[in-house]
């Protein structure tokens, strides 16, 4: 598991390795690592989830991690004693049906040597976290991350609409409604505790 300082060290080391090899890469990340880098959560993360590769001002799905980048990732893993897959393209299928409209304009970028890390905005991350939370349930880290993000009803409504564009099934809608009720209840409980 990577704490924020360890995550920053891993990315800085990867950027330095790429720089030393005359390489550069731009990656679009999601998940716990993106939330950690933005300071939105404090829990450690298992890995860096890459969904896209930056190419000529836009993004292409990361069907694979480019071989030379993958080699550098493995080398950093050895040096820092990390999992060989500490940076991977596990959730790249998120790109298949499109990301939230206008997400490109909301991207935040962080430079680590020759590694250009692109991070979606908080609003877009709420969309992704809701989608994952519905899929994996109220005991998942995704649900806990949603609680930490404390989305407004407007943000949840936007996220729910995006989620439905990815899974229009009635079963998903039923599960999503239940998740939203549960989340809203938990957030009200936290607000109530804060007021008392």
C-alpha positions as CSV (number, residue, x, y, z in Angstrom):
1,X,0.0,0.0,0.0
2,X,1.2,3.5,-0.9
3,X,0.8,6.5,1.4
4,X,0.8,9.9,-0.3
5,X,4.6,10.5,0.3
6,X,5.4,7.0,-1.0
7,X,3.2,7.6,-4.1
8,X,4.9,10.9,-4.8
9,X,8.3,9.2,-4.4
10,X,7.4,6.4,-6.8
11,X,6.2,8.8,-9.4
12,X,9.2,11.1,-9.0
13,X,11.5,8.1,-9.3
14,X,9.6,6.8,-12.4
15,X,9.9,10.3,-14.0
16,X,13.6,10.4,-13.3
17,X,14.1,6.9,-14.8
18,X,12.2,7.9,-17.9
19,X,14.2,11.2,-18.2
20,X,17.5,9.3,-17.8
21,X,16.4,7.0,-20.7
22,X,15.4,9.9,-23.0
23,X,11.7,8.9,-22.7
24,X,8.6,10.8,-21.8
25,X,5.0,9.7,-21.1
26,X,1.7,11.3,-20.3
27,X,-0.8,9.2,-18.3
28,X,-4.4,9.8,-17.2
29,X,-5.1,8.2,-13.8
30,X,-8.1,7.6,-11.7
31,X,-8.8,5.8,-8.4
32,X,-7.2,6.2,-5.0
33,X,-4.0,7.5,-6.3
34,X,-5.7,10.4,-8.0
35,X,-7.6,11.2,-4.9
36,X,-4.4,11.0,-2.8
37,X,-2.5,13.3,-5.1
38,X,-5.3,15.9,-5.0
39,X,-5.4,15.7,-1.2
40,X,-9.0,14.5,-1.2
41,X,-8.4,11.3,0.9
42,X,-5.7,10.1,3.3
43,X,-6.0,6.4,3.0
44,X,-3.2,4.5,1.3
45,X,-3.7,3.1,-2.2
46,X,-2.6,-0.2,-3.6
47,X,-1.6,1.1,-7.1
48,X,-1.8,3.8,-9.7
49,X,-4.7,3.1,-12.1
50,X,-4.0,4.3,-15.6
51,X,-7.0,4.6,-18.0
52,X,-5.6,6.8,-20.7
53,X,-2.4,7.9,-22.5
54,X,-2.0,11.6,-23.3
55,X,-1.4,12.0,-27.0
56,X,-1.4,15.3,-29.0
57,X,-3.7,17.2,-26.6
58,X,-6.2,14.3,-26.2
59,X,-6.4,10.9,-24.6
60,X,-6.4,7.4,-26.0
61,X,-7.5,4.3,-24.0
62,X,-4.5,2.6,-22.3
63,X,-5.2,-0.8,-23.8
64,X,-1.7,-1.6,-22.7
65,X,1.1,0.2,-20.8
66,X,3.7,1.1,-23.5
67,X,6.5,-1.4,-23.3
68,X,9.3,1.1,-22.4
69,X,7.1,2.7,-19.7
70,X,6.2,-0.8,-18.4
71,X,9.9,-1.6,-18.2
72,X,10.6,1.5,-16.2
73,X,7.7,0.8,-13.9
74,X,9.2,-2.7,-13.2
75,X,12.6,-1.2,-12.5
76,X,11.2,1.3,-10.1
77,X,9.3,-1.5,-8.4
78,X,12.6,-3.3,-7.8
79,X,14.4,-0.3,-6.4
80,X,11.5,0.9,-4.1
81,X,10.4,-2.6,-3.3
82,X,6.9,-2.1,-4.7
83,X,4.5,-4.5,-6.4
84,X,5.6,-5.1,-10.0
85,X,2.1,-3.8,-11.1
86,X,2.1,-0.7,-8.9
87,X,1.2,1.2,-12.0
88,X,-1.3,-0.6,-14.3
89,X,-4.1,-0.2,-16.7
90,X,-6.7,-2.3,-14.8
91,X,-9.6,0.1,-15.1
92,X,-8.9,1.3,-18.7
93,X,-12.3,0.0,-19.8
94,X,-13.8,3.1,-18.2
95,X,-12.8,4.9,-21.4
96,X,-14.9,2.6,-23.6
97,X,-18.2,4.5,-23.3
98,X,-16.7,7.9,-22.7
99,X,-15.7,10.0,-19.7
100,X,-17.9,12.9,-18.3
101,X,-18.5,15.6,-20.8
102,X,-15.9,18.3,-20.7
103,X,-13.6,16.4,-18.4
104,X,-10.5,17.4,-20.5
105,X,-10.9,21.1,-19.5
106,X,-11.0,20.1,-15.8
107,X,-7.8,18.0,-15.8
108,X,-5.1,18.9,-13.3
109,X,-1.5,18.0,-14.4
110,X,1.5,17.1,-12.2
111,X,4.9,16.8,-13.7
112,X,7.4,14.2,-12.3
113,X,10.5,14.6,-14.4
114,X,9.6,13.1,-17.8
115,X,6.3,11.7,-16.5
116,X,3.3,13.9,-17.0
117,X,0.4,12.8,-14.8
118,X,-3.1,14.0,-15.7
119,X,-5.7,13.8,-12.9
120,X,-9.5,14.2,-13.4
121,X,-11.3,16.8,-11.3
122,X,-13.1,16.1,-8.1
123,X,-16.5,16.2,-9.9
124,X,-15.3,13.7,-12.4
125,X,-13.8,11.4,-9.7
126,X,-17.2,11.4,-8.0
127,X,-18.7,10.0,-11.2
128,X,-16.1,7.2,-11.3
129,X,-16.4,6.4,-7.6
130,X,-20.1,6.2,-7.7
131,X,-19.9,3.8,-10.6
132,X,-17.5,1.6,-8.7
133,X,-19.3,1.9,-5.4
134,X,-22.6,0.6,-7.0
135,X,-20.7,-2.3,-8.5
136,X,-18.8,-3.3,-5.4
137,X,-21.2,-2.3,-2.6
138,X,-21.4,-0.2,0.5
139,X,-18.5,-1.9,2.3
140,X,-16.1,-1.1,-0.5
141,X,-13.3,1.4,-0.4
142,X,-15.0,3.2,-3.3
143,X,-18.1,3.9,-1.1
144,X,-15.8,5.1,1.7
145,X,-14.0,7.4,-0.8
146,X,-17.4,8.8,-1.8
147,X,-18.2,9.5,1.8
148,X,-14.8,11.3,2.1
149,X,-15.6,13.4,-1.0
150,X,-18.9,14.5,0.6
151,X,-20.6,15.2,-2.8
152,X,-23.6,17.5,-3.0
153,X,-26.9,16.4,-4.2
154,X,-26.2,18.2,-7.5
155,X,-22.9,16.4,-7.9
156,X,-24.5,13.1,-7.2
157,X,-27.3,13.7,-9.7
158,X,-24.7,14.5,-12.4
159,X,-22.7,11.4,-11.4
160,X,-25.8,9.2,-11.5
161,X,-26.6,10.4,-15.0
162,X,-23.1,9.6,-16.2
163,X,-23.2,6.2,-14.5
164,X,-26.5,5.4,-16.3
165,X,-24.8,6.1,-19.6
166,X,-22.4,3.3,-18.8
167,X,-24.9,0.8,-17.6
168,X,-28.5,1.5,-18.5
169,X,-29.8,-1.8,-17.1
170,X,-32.7,-1.7,-14.6
171,X,-30.7,-3.8,-12.2
172,X,-27.9,-1.2,-12.1
173,X,-30.4,1.6,-11.7
174,X,-32.0,-0.2,-8.7
175,X,-28.6,-0.8,-7.1
176,X,-27.6,2.8,-7.7
177,X,-30.7,4.2,-6.2
178,X,-30.1,2.1,-3.0
179,X,-26.5,3.2,-2.9
180,X,-27.5,6.9,-3.2
181,X,-30.0,6.5,-0.4
182,X,-27.4,4.9,1.8
183,X,-24.8,7.5,0.9
184,X,-27.1,10.4,1.5
185,X,-28.1,8.9,4.9
186,X,-24.4,8.5,5.9
187,X,-23.6,12.1,4.8
188,X,-26.5,13.5,6.8
189,X,-25.4,11.5,9.8
190,X,-21.9,13.0,9.5
191,X,-23.3,16.5,9.1
192,X,-25.5,15.9,12.2
193,X,-22.5,14.8,14.2
194,X,-20.6,17.9,13.1
195,X,-23.4,20.2,14.2
196,X,-23.8,18.7,17.6
